[in-house]
Amino acid sequence: MNKVHVKTGDEVIVINGKYRGQKGKVLDVSPSEGKVIVEGINIITKHVKPRTMGEVGGLVKAESALYADKVQLVCPKCGEATRVGHTVVDGKKFRVCKKCGAQFE
């Protein structure tokens, strides 16, 4: 089982590639592939065929997956891209910002 350092709903920033420096919210995480789908990042054009009578086909723009190691979590407190640490408080595990030390879910 592979682990990914981000969760669905996290704010991330792309750290390399075509979309470098852009921020977005994580829509979906695929730990088995090590990929994430980020809102507004890595937009592709899909050719969609109509499946039922009356449904229209054509070109649809959608977000495509990118590797999770290309994104870095944005700390909700300091607002910077940061690595994530972990700590246990009262038997509950929290993620910790490596730059400012803030705890978050």
Backbone bond lengths (Angstrom), bond angles and torsions (degrees), N, CA, C in turn:
res aa  C-N    CA-C-N  psi(-1)  N-CA   C-N-CA  omega(-1)  CA-C   N-CA-C  phi
1 M - - - 1.454 - - 1.524 109.57 -
2 N 1.307 116.56 128.84 1.458 121.85 178.84 1.514 110.23 -93.78
3 K 1.330 115.81 147.57 1.455 120.64 178.35 1.515 109.21 -111.33
4 V 1.324 116.03 146.99 1.448 122.61 178.54 1.523 107.08 -121.66
5 H 1.321 117.07 140.18 1.460 121.77 -173.99 1.519 114.66 -79.43
6 V 1.327 118.46 -2.80 1.459 121.29 179.02 1.521 110.19 -121.02
7 K 1.334 115.70 157.56 1.458 121.70 178.76 1.529 108.90 -120.50
8 T 1.316 116.00 165.46 1.456 121.27 175.96 1.525 109.22 -62.51
9 G 1.322 116.42 131.89 1.461 121.45 -179.75 1.514 114.11 97.85
10 D 1.339 118.63 -10.07 1.464 121.85 179.00 1.522 110.98 -71.70
11 E 1.324 115.97 149.72 1.469 122.23 173.11 1.526 106.62 -90.63
12 V 1.331 117.30 124.48 1.461 121.67 -178.06 1.517 110.71 -128.11
13 I 1.332 115.29 163.32 1.460 122.27 174.91 1.519 107.50 -126.10
14 V 1.335 116.52 140.13 1.462 121.29 179.41 1.527 107.75 -81.76
15 I 1.352 117.08 128.98 1.460 120.12 -173.55 1.523 114.33 -101.98
16 N 1.327 118.57 -11.33 1.465 119.61 172.41 1.519 111.15 -157.46
17 G 1.328 115.57 163.41 1.453 120.52 -179.50 1.512 112.42 100.21
18 K 1.308 115.39 -168.30 1.458 123.52 -175.40 1.530 112.77 -60.97
19 Y 1.321 117.53 -34.33 1.462 122.47 -175.54 1.534 112.34 -101.58
20 R 1.320 117.86 24.49 1.464 122.89 -177.20 1.531 111.47 -56.09
21 G 1.339 115.63 132.74 1.453 121.70 177.41 1.516 114.85 90.07
22 Q 1.326 118.39 -8.07 1.458 120.66 -179.27 1.521 110.95 -87.38
23 K 1.328 115.84 141.44 1.461 121.78 179.74 1.516 110.01 -103.77
24 G 1.334 115.16 153.18 1.452 120.35 177.16 1.508 110.90 -168.12
25 K 1.329 115.33 170.77 1.460 122.03 -179.79 1.524 109.19 -98.87
26 V 1.339 116.61 138.30 1.460 121.45 -179.99 1.522 108.73 -73.92
27 L 1.339 116.18 122.05 1.458 121.93 179.52 1.517 112.14 -91.99
28 D 1.335 116.86 -35.99 1.464 121.13 -175.76 1.518 109.73 -152.80
29 V 1.336 116.37 146.53 1.462 122.09 179.15 1.521 108.33 -126.50
30 S 1.333 116.40 133.97 1.457 122.16 176.51 1.521 109.10 -121.49
31 P 1.352 117.75 90.48 1.462 120.66 -176.56 1.528 113.79 -62.70
32 S 1.340 117.32 -32.18 1.465 119.75 -178.61 1.527 111.78 -65.45
33 E 1.336 116.92 -33.85 1.462 121.50 178.15 1.522 112.05 -94.39
34 G 1.340 116.87 -15.63 1.457 121.27 -176.11 1.512 112.35 71.40
35 K 1.347 116.07 33.73 1.457 120.91 -176.71 1.527 111.24 -124.43
36 V 1.339 114.56 157.93 1.460 121.66 176.59 1.529 108.90 -133.86
37 I 1.325 116.11 155.62 1.460 121.97 172.88 1.520 106.54 -113.48
38 V 1.334 115.49 123.19 1.454 121.71 -176.41 1.526 108.94 -113.29
39 E 1.332 115.42 136.56 1.458 122.42 -177.61 1.530 111.29 -62.10
40 G 1.338 116.64 122.65 1.458 122.05 176.58 1.516 115.37 80.64
41 I 1.324 118.49 4.41 1.462 122.88 -177.62 1.524 109.08 -116.44
42 N 1.334 116.87 143.31 1.463 123.64 176.65 1.531 111.20 60.12
43 I 1.330 115.80 53.40 1.463 122.26 -178.83 1.532 109.57 -75.78
44 I 1.333 115.67 130.66 1.459 121.37 177.17 1.528 108.65 -121.64
45 T 1.321 116.23 162.84 1.453 122.12 175.88 1.517 108.40 -108.66
46 K 1.330 116.31 120.11 1.455 121.60 -179.96 1.523 109.27 -104.37
47 H 1.321 116.68 140.37 1.451 122.46 174.10 1.526 107.33 -90.68
48 V 1.322 116.82 114.00 1.463 121.62 -175.38 1.518 109.45 -108.69
49 K 1.321 115.23 129.60 1.455 121.79 179.64 1.528 108.88 -94.58
50 P 1.335 118.34 138.35 1.466 118.67 177.97 1.532 110.63 -65.68
51 R 1.311 116.66 131.72 1.470 121.32 -176.36 1.529 112.70 -97.10
52 T 1.319 116.94 -34.96 1.465 119.64 -178.96 1.526 109.24 -120.58
53 M 1.317 115.13 166.70 1.461 120.48 179.24 1.526 109.15 -65.24
54 G 1.301 116.35 130.77 1.458 120.73 179.13 1.523 114.09 92.43
55 E 1.319 118.23 -18.30 1.462 121.50 178.49 1.519 108.60 -77.01
56 V 1.325 116.52 138.80 1.459 119.59 -179.24 1.526 110.19 -95.37
57 G 1.310 115.39 143.47 1.446 121.49 175.51 1.509 109.37 -101.71
58 G 1.307 116.88 -167.97 1.454 120.56 176.76 1.508 112.03 132.30
59 L 1.327 115.09 -157.25 1.450 121.49 -178.00 1.525 109.83 -95.83
60 V 1.334 116.02 129.59 1.454 122.09 179.89 1.516 108.72 -123.58
61 K 1.320 116.97 131.70 1.459 120.85 176.75 1.522 108.49 -91.17
62 A 1.350 116.53 134.64 1.461 121.31 -178.66 1.521 109.72 -149.06
63 E 1.347 115.62 156.83 1.458 120.36 176.15 1.526 109.24 -76.98
64 S 1.320 115.92 139.42 1.455 121.47 177.76 1.524 108.56 -110.48
65 A 1.330 116.25 159.35 1.460 121.26 -178.40 1.519 111.09 -72.38
66 L 1.332 115.61 148.58 1.456 120.85 171.20 1.516 107.53 -135.56
67 Y 1.321 116.51 158.97 1.453 120.82 -175.63 1.518 111.30 -63.73
68 A 1.321 116.19 139.56 1.464 121.82 -176.56 1.521 112.25 -65.68
69 D 1.324 118.36 -24.84 1.461 119.14 179.59 1.525 112.37 -77.48
70 K 1.321 117.65 -2.90 1.465 121.89 174.73 1.519 112.17 -89.93
71 V 1.335 117.60 -6.52 1.459 120.88 179.50 1.523 110.32 -118.37
72 Q 1.335 114.68 152.24 1.459 120.83 178.52 1.525 107.79 -131.68
73 L 1.311 115.81 140.71 1.451 121.96 -177.74 1.526 111.11 -67.17
74 V 1.330 116.55 139.99 1.463 121.80 175.16 1.527 107.07 -98.26
75 C 1.330 116.50 123.36 1.466 122.23 -179.04 1.529 109.41 -67.02
76 P 1.352 117.66 129.95 1.460 119.35 179.97 1.531 113.20 -68.51
77 K 1.329 117.61 -23.00 1.468 120.43 -178.32 1.529 112.05 -85.76
78 C 1.353 117.13 -56.19 1.470 119.56 -175.67 1.526 112.58 -90.96
79 G 1.341 118.13 -15.54 1.457 121.73 175.77 1.512 115.15 75.50
80 E 1.337 118.08 14.48 1.456 121.61 -179.51 1.524 110.94 -107.84
81 A 1.331 115.69 156.52 1.460 121.17 174.10 1.524 107.76 -69.54
82 T 1.321 116.58 132.60 1.449 119.64 -173.42 1.520 111.64 -147.53
83 R 1.326 114.54 157.70 1.455 120.14 170.08 1.521 107.83 -79.98
84 V 1.336 116.82 162.28 1.452 121.17 -175.24 1.518 110.12 -115.40
85 G 1.341 115.30 131.37 1.455 121.37 172.06 1.518 108.31 -110.21
86 H 1.321 116.55 175.19 1.456 120.75 179.11 1.518 109.77 -130.30
87 T 1.322 116.28 147.32 1.449 122.13 175.23 1.518 108.77 -144.46
88 V 1.332 116.58 154.36 1.457 121.63 179.60 1.523 108.26 -114.07
89 V 1.336 116.30 123.33 1.455 122.68 178.17 1.523 108.15 -125.61
90 D 1.337 116.70 119.86 1.471 122.83 -179.58 1.525 112.08 54.17
91 G 1.323 116.98 40.20 1.451 121.92 177.71 1.515 114.63 77.53
92 K 1.341 117.76 5.44 1.456 121.48 179.17 1.521 109.14 -114.23
93 K 1.344 116.43 135.18 1.452 121.69 -176.38 1.533 110.50 -91.09
94 F 1.331 116.01 130.57 1.455 122.13 179.10 1.512 109.79 -121.98
95 R 1.343 115.12 152.82 1.457 120.25 171.09 1.524 107.68 -89.74
96 V 1.336 115.65 145.98 1.455 121.19 -175.61 1.520 109.66 -128.43
97 C 1.340 116.40 136.39 1.459 122.65 175.02 1.520 108.44 -71.97
98 K 1.318 117.66 129.05 1.460 121.90 -179.24 1.524 112.51 -74.45
99 K 1.351 117.82 -17.88 1.465 120.41 -177.84 1.528 111.82 -90.08
100 C 1.348 117.38 -48.67 1.471 118.71 -175.62 1.520 112.98 -109.79
101 G 1.338 118.48 -12.06 1.459 121.33 178.14 1.508 114.98 83.52
102 A 1.334 118.41 8.62 1.462 121.60 -179.13 1.526 110.86 -70.76
103 Q 1.336 116.38 140.09 1.459 121.31 177.05 1.515 109.23 -94.24
104 F 1.335 116.24 143.02 1.443 121.05 175.32 1.507 109.68 -152.56
105 E 1.329 116.43 159.71 1.464 122.34 -178.51 1.497 111.11 -71.73
